[in-house]
Amino acid sequence: MWQIIKSSPLAVLAAVLVHVLLVVVLMINIDWPTEEAASGKQEEIEVIEARAVNEREFEAREQRLREAEEKKRQAEQERRRQAELKKQREAEAKKRREEAARRQREKAEEKKRMEAEAQRQAELKKQREAEEEQRRKEEEARKQREAEEQKRREEEARKRREAEEQERREEEARKAREAEEQKRREQELQAELEAEAEAQARREWLARHGDEINRYKSRIKESITRHWRIPATAGSGMRCEIVVRLLPGGEVANVRITQRSGDAAFDRSVEDAVYSAAPLPVPGVDSGLFDEFREIEFVFAPEDKR
């Protein structure tokens, strides 16, 4: 009984309260003597019915409390069983861990022993390899010295041959330079003679045709000047130098300004005048003079228009 009270104090308290409530209800429904004797029998019936209802409710509550206690007891048993199982599993896991740790230690010791043996064998092998390497290096050094000596002798022989070949090539190159220099002087002399002849021929040709060429150039500039519309921004001292490229018949191929005046409108007016004056008066191709007019230089200043 005390174990039930200790394990479920709230359930016991609830049962006590139910009993107290039942007693109060019974006391309230006791058949006390009253002046209404005629209704006594009816009240007694009601008290009996109330008592029966309260007893059934009390029994139902008692039944629920017993069931709750039983479930709680079973739950506690299950909890203890699970705790025992957990403890058992933990013990088994601990045992497995200890066994695994033991095997791990044994494996580590075996590995350490094998590594030590492997290290000892590696050191022995390394020592043998070092001795073999030393012998190999000494042999290679001997062969290297012999090869270097052979190479040195071959190099000296090659240098002697190259020096002799270089002297021969230099001698041939010197003779070739002298021959080339002689040829160049002869060509320069020939070119000078030809240039002088051409210059003399051109002087003679210009002496015969210079006046006619100048007349054509004057006519071309006059034609351009007639079509020139000097802008209001033009000022005294401005100069615009141009090169006019002409086609047979006097058509203008292009106009290139070689020196600008500093006034874009002034320079543009000169270009426009050249194109407006086309076709320009040029000699015919058959005259032999047109080559002098393929490109012509002109200088235009505001004073030319006045």
C-alpha positions as CSV (number, residue, x, y, z in Angstrom):
1,M,0.0,0.0,0.0
2,W,2.8,2.4,0.9
3,Q,4.6,1.6,-2.2
4,I,1.5,2.6,-4.3
5,I,1.2,5.8,-2.3
6,K,4.9,6.6,-2.9
7,S,4.9,5.8,-6.6
8,S,1.5,7.5,-7.4
9,P,0.8,10.3,-4.8
10,L,-1.4,12.2,-7.2
11,A,-3.7,9.2,-7.9
12,V,-4.1,8.5,-4.1
13,L,-4.9,12.2,-3.5
14,A,-7.5,12.1,-6.2
15,A,-9.1,8.9,-4.7
16,V,-9.2,10.6,-1.3
17,L,-10.9,13.7,-2.7
18,V,-13.5,11.5,-4.5
19,H,-14.3,9.7,-1.2
20,V,-14.6,13.0,0.7
21,L,-16.9,14.4,-2.1
22,L,-19.0,11.2,-1.9
23,V,-19.4,11.6,1.9
24,V,-20.4,15.2,1.5
25,V,-23.0,14.3,-1.1
26,L,-24.4,11.5,1.2
27,M,-24.6,14.0,4.1
28,I,-26.4,16.5,1.9
29,N,-28.9,13.8,0.8
30,I,-29.7,12.4,4.2
31,D,-33.5,12.4,5.0
32,W,-33.6,15.1,7.7
33,P,-37.1,15.5,9.4
34,T,-39.0,18.4,7.8
35,E,-42.4,19.9,7.9
36,E,-43.2,18.4,4.4
37,A,-43.9,14.9,5.6
38,A,-46.0,14.3,2.5
39,S,-42.9,14.4,0.2
40,G,-40.7,12.2,2.4
41,K,-41.1,9.1,0.4
42,Q,-40.1,10.9,-2.9
43,E,-37.0,12.4,-1.4
44,E,-35.9,9.0,-0.1
45,I,-36.1,7.5,-3.6
46,E,-34.0,10.4,-5.0
47,V,-31.3,9.9,-2.3
48,I,-31.1,6.2,-3.1
49,E,-30.8,6.9,-6.8
50,A,-28.1,9.6,-6.2
51,R,-26.2,7.2,-3.9
52,A,-26.3,4.5,-6.7
53,V,-25.1,7.0,-9.3
54,N,-22.2,8.3,-7.1
55,E,-21.1,4.7,-6.2
56,R,-21.0,3.8,-9.9
57,E,-19.0,6.9,-10.7
58,F,-16.7,6.2,-7.8
59,E,-16.2,2.6,-9.0
60,A,-15.5,3.8,-12.6
61,R,-12.9,6.3,-11.2
62,E,-11.3,3.5,-9.1
63,Q,-11.2,1.3,-12.2
64,R,-9.5,4.0,-14.2
65,L,-7.0,4.7,-11.4
66,R,-6.2,0.9,-11.2
67,E,-5.7,0.8,-14.9
68,A,-3.5,3.8,-14.9
69,E,-1.4,2.3,-12.1
70,E,-1.2,-1.0,-14.0
71,K,0.0,0.8,-17.1
72,K,2.5,2.8,-15.1
73,R,3.8,-0.4,-13.5
74,Q,4.1,-2.1,-16.8
75,A,5.9,1.0,-18.2
76,E,8.3,1.0,-15.3
77,Q,9.0,-2.7,-15.9
78,E,9.6,-2.1,-19.6
79,R,11.9,0.8,-18.7
80,R,13.9,-1.4,-16.3
81,R,14.1,-4.1,-19.0
82,Q,15.3,-1.7,-21.6
83,A,17.8,-0.3,-19.1
84,E,19.1,-3.8,-18.5
85,L,19.3,-4.5,-22.2
86,K,21.1,-1.2,-22.7
87,K,23.5,-2.0,-19.9
88,Q,24.1,-5.4,-21.5
89,R,24.7,-4.0,-24.9
90,E,27.1,-1.4,-23.5
91,A,29.0,-4.1,-21.7
92,E,29.2,-6.1,-25.0
93,A,30.2,-3.0,-26.9
94,K,32.9,-2.3,-24.3
95,K,34.1,-5.8,-24.6
96,R,34.3,-5.6,-28.4
97,R,36.1,-2.3,-28.1
98,E,38.6,-3.7,-25.7
99,E,39.1,-6.7,-28.0
100,A,39.5,-4.4,-31.0
101,A,42.0,-2.3,-29.1
102,R,44.0,-5.4,-28.1
103,R,44.1,-6.5,-31.7
104,Q,45.0,-3.0,-32.8
105,R,47.9,-2.9,-30.3
106,E,49.1,-6.3,-31.5
107,K,48.8,-5.2,-35.1
108,A,50.7,-1.9,-34.3
109,E,53.4,-3.9,-32.6
110,E,53.7,-6.3,-35.5
111,K,53.7,-3.3,-37.9
112,K,56.4,-1.6,-35.8
113,R,58.5,-4.8,-35.9
114,M,58.1,-5.2,-39.6
115,E,58.9,-1.5,-40.2
116,A,62.0,-1.9,-38.1
117,E,63.1,-4.9,-40.1
118,A,62.2,-3.1,-43.3
119,Q,64.3,-0.1,-42.2
120,R,67.2,-2.3,-41.4
121,Q,67.0,-4.0,-44.8
122,A,66.6,-0.6,-46.5
123,E,69.8,0.7,-44.7
124,L,71.7,-2.4,-45.8
125,K,70.4,-1.9,-49.4
126,K,71.2,1.8,-49.2
127,Q,74.8,1.0,-48.1
128,R,75.2,-1.5,-50.9
129,E,73.8,0.9,-53.4
130,A,76.1,3.7,-52.1
131,E,79.1,1.4,-52.5
132,E,78.0,0.5,-56.0
133,E,77.3,4.1,-56.8
134,Q,80.7,5.1,-55.7
135,R,82.3,2.5,-57.9
136,R,80.1,3.6,-60.8
137,K,81.0,7.2,-60.3
138,E,84.7,6.4,-60.2
139,E,84.3,4.5,-63.5
140,E,82.3,7.2,-65.1
141,A,84.8,9.8,-63.9
142,R,87.6,7.9,-65.5
143,K,85.7,7.5,-68.8
144,Q,84.7,11.2,-68.6
145,R,88.3,12.2,-68.3
146,E,89.3,10.1,-71.2
147,A,86.3,11.4,-73.3
148,E,87.2,15.0,-72.3
149,E,90.8,14.5,-73.3
150,Q,89.7,13.0,-76.6
151,K,87.2,15.8,-77.1
152,R,89.9,18.4,-76.3
153,R,92.3,16.9,-78.9
154,E,89.4,16.8,-81.5
155,E,88.4,20.4,-80.6
156,E,92.0,21.6,-81.1
157,A,92.1,19.9,-84.4
158,R,88.7,21.4,-85.4
159,K,89.8,24.9,-84.3
160,R,92.9,24.6,-86.4
161,R,90.8,23.5,-89.4
162,E,88.3,26.3,-88.8
163,A,91.1,28.9,-88.4
164,E,92.5,27.8,-91.7
165,E,89.0,27.8,-93.3
166,Q,88.3,31.2,-91.8
167,E,91.5,32.6,-93.2
168,R,90.6,31.2,-96.6
169,R,87.1,32.6,-96.4
170,E,88.4,36.0,-95.3
171,E,90.8,36.1,-98.1
172,E,88.0,35.2,-100.6
173,A,85.7,37.8,-98.9
174,R,88.5,40.4,-99.2
175,K,88.9,39.7,-102.9
176,A,85.1,39.7,-103.3
177,R,84.8,43.0,-101.5
178,E,87.5,44.5,-103.6
179,A,85.8,43.2,-106.8
180,E,82.4,44.5,-105.5
181,E,83.9,47.8,-104.6
182,Q,85.4,48.1,-108.1
183,K,82.1,47.2,-109.6
184,R,80.2,49.6,-107.4
185,R,82.6,52.5,-108.4
186,E,82.1,51.6,-112.0
187,Q,78.3,51.5,-111.6
188,E,78.3,54.8,-109.7
189,L,80.4,56.3,-112.4
190,Q,78.1,55.0,-115.0
191,A,75.0,56.2,-113.1
192,E,76.6,59.6,-112.7
193,L,77.3,59.7,-116.4
194,E,73.7,58.6,-117.2
195,A,72.2,61.0,-114.7
196,E,74.3,63.8,-116.1
197,A,73.2,62.9,-119.6
198,E,69.6,62.7,-118.5
199,A,69.9,66.1,-116.7
200,Q,71.5,67.6,-119.7
201,A,68.8,66.1,-121.9
202,R,66.1,67.5,-119.6
203,R,67.7,70.9,-119.5
204,E,67.8,70.9,-123.2
205,W,64.2,69.6,-123.4
206,L,63.1,72.3,-120.8
207,A,64.9,74.9,-122.8
208,R,62.8,74.0,-125.8
209,H,59.5,73.4,-124.0
210,G,59.8,75.4,-120.8
211,D,57.9,78.4,-122.0
212,E,55.0,76.3,-123.2
213,I,54.9,74.4,-119.9
214,N,54.9,77.6,-117.9
215,R,52.0,78.9,-120.1
216,Y,49.9,75.8,-119.3
217,K,50.7,76.1,-115.6
218,S,49.7,79.8,-115.6
219,R,46.5,79.0,-117.5
220,I,45.7,76.2,-114.9
221,K,46.2,78.5,-111.9
222,E,44.2,81.3,-113.6
223,S,41.4,78.8,-114.2
224,I,41.4,77.7,-110.6
225,T,41.6,81.4,-109.4
226,R,38.5,82.3,-111.4
227,H,36.5,79.6,-109.6
228,W,38.0,80.5,-106.2
229,R,35.6,82.0,-103.7
230,I,37.7,83.4,-100.9
231,P,35.9,83.1,-97.5
232,A,35.4,86.2,-95.3
233,T,37.7,84.7,-92.7
234,A,40.7,84.9,-95.1
235,G,43.4,87.3,-94.0
236,S,46.5,88.8,-95.4
237,G,49.6,86.5,-95.1
238,M,47.6,83.2,-95.4
239,R,49.1,80.6,-97.6
240,C,47.7,77.2,-98.7
241,E,50.1,74.9,-100.6
242,I,48.5,72.1,-102.6
243,V,49.5,69.2,-104.9
244,V,47.0,68.6,-107.7
245,R,47.0,65.1,-109.4
246,L,45.6,65.3,-112.9
247,L,44.3,62.8,-115.4
248,P,44.7,63.0,-119.2
249,G,42.1,65.5,-120.4
250,G,42.5,67.8,-117.4
251,E,40.2,65.9,-114.9
252,V,41.3,66.2,-111.2
253,A,42.2,62.8,-109.6
254,N,42.7,64.4,-106.1
255,V,43.9,67.4,-104.3
256,R,46.3,67.1,-101.4
257,I,47.1,70.0,-99.0
258,T,50.8,69.9,-98.2
259,Q,50.8,73.1,-96.0
260,R,47.7,74.5,-94.4
261,S,46.9,78.1,-93.8
262,G,45.5,77.7,-90.3
263,D,42.0,78.5,-91.5
264,A,40.0,75.4,-92.4
265,A,37.5,77.5,-94.4
266,F,40.3,79.0,-96.5
267,D,41.9,75.6,-97.2
268,R,38.6,74.1,-98.1
269,S,37.8,77.0,-100.5
270,V,41.1,76.2,-102.4
271,E,40.1,72.6,-102.8
272,D,36.7,73.4,-103.9
273,A,38.1,75.9,-106.5
274,V,40.3,73.1,-108.0
275,Y,37.4,70.7,-108.4
276,S,35.1,73.5,-109.7
277,A,37.6,74.5,-112.4
278,A,38.0,70.9,-113.8
279,P,38.6,70.0,-116.5
280,L,41.8,72.0,-116.3
281,P,43.7,73.1,-119.5
282,V,46.5,70.6,-120.0
283,P,48.5,69.6,-123.1
284,G,47.5,66.4,-124.9
285,V,49.2,63.1,-124.2
286,D,50.6,63.0,-127.8
287,S,52.4,66.3,-127.2
288,G,54.9,64.6,-124.9
289,L,54.3,67.4,-122.3
290,F,51.5,65.8,-120.2
291,D,53.9,64.0,-117.9
292,E,54.9,67.4,-116.5
293,F,51.3,67.9,-115.4
294,R,50.5,64.6,-113.7
295,E,51.2,66.3,-110.3
296,I,51.5,70.0,-110.0
297,E,52.2,72.1,-107.0
298,F,50.5,75.4,-106.4
299,V,50.5,78.1,-103.7
300,F,47.4,80.2,-103.1
301,A,47.2,83.4,-101.1
302,P,44.4,86.0,-100.8
303,E,46.6,88.4,-102.8
304,D,46.2,86.1,-105.9
305,K,42.5,86.9,-106.1
306,R,42.9,90.7,-105.8
